[in-house]
Structure formats: C-alpha cells, structure tokens
Amino acid sequence: MKDWRDGSAGALRMGLKHGMYCAGCCWLLMALLFVAGVMNMWWVGLISVFVLVEKAVPSVFVSKLAGAVLVTWGLWLAFS
C-alpha cells in the first residue's frame, strides 16, 4: 500500500510495477508452465497444485522439502 497511486494512470503504473516484479522473480516458472502447457495440461495442473500447497501451507518445511525433492529429481535426471 505504500506505492499506492490514484487514478487510471496510477493503476497502470502500479500494475506495470507489480508485473515486472512478478515476471522478474517467476520467469522460470512462467517458462516452465508455457512449455508444460503446450505439451500436457496434466503437468500444468500438477505444477499449480504444487505452487498452491507451497503458498497455502504456512511452513518453511514444505518449501525446504519441495526444494530437496526437486534438486534430487534434477540430479537423478542429470546423471541418468
């Protein structure tokens, strides 16, 4: 709320600022969703549920567990 701007121009400016922040922090997830969405909608659903659980459960444990699982899976794929 500290960056609030009145009027249509202010709303546009706030939206652009938020959009740049979102694209900057989540560009890899967006690229992954684009590729997965073109290939298979089940992957998009799975990624969406994963993000929902990670955001909805107020615990650092979920994020650390998810990171460990993804790193392990990535290493397994890299070396197989």
N, C-alpha and C positions, 0 to 999 in steps of 0.2 A: 504494500500500500504506500510505501514511501516514494515510489515512482509514478504515482497517480497523475494523469493528465486529463483535463476536462475537454469535452467536445469531440467531434469526429476525428479531427487531426490528432488529438491526443490519444484517442483509442487506437488509431492506426499506428502511431509511434510506439505505444505500449505493446501492441500485437507484434510488430516487427522486432522489437527488442526481445520479447519472450520467444518468438520463433527462432531468432538467431541463437539464443541461449540453448533452446531445445535441440536444434539441429547440431549445434556445436558439441553438446555433451552426448547425444544419442545417434550420431551419424552412422556408426557401425551397426547399431540395432536397426535403424531405418533401412540400410542397405541389405541387411540380412532378411528383413521382412519382405523387401521387394523381391529378392531372389527366391525366397521360400514361397512367396505368394504366387509367383509366376509358375513355380514347379508344382506345389501341392498345398492346398488350403489347410490340410491337417497340421502341417508344420506351423502355419500362421496361428492356428488355434492353440497349439501346444506352447508356442512362444508367448502368446497372450496370457495364457493361464500361468505360466512361469512368472511373467512380469507382475501379474495381479497378486500372486501369492507373495512374491518378494516385497511388494509395496504395501500390501494389506496387513501382513503379519508384523507387528512391532517388535522385531527381534533382530539383533545382529547375527545371531546363529544361522538364520535362514540364508542371509546373504553370504556368509562365510561357507556354509555347506554348499550352496549353489556354485560359488566360485571354485571350491575344491573339486566338485563333480565335473564342472566344465573344463578345468585345467587337466584333470585326469583323462577325460574323454579326448581332449585335444592332443595330449601326449600319446595316448594309445593310437589315435588316428595317424599321427606323425610317424610313429615308429612301426606301424604295421604294414 
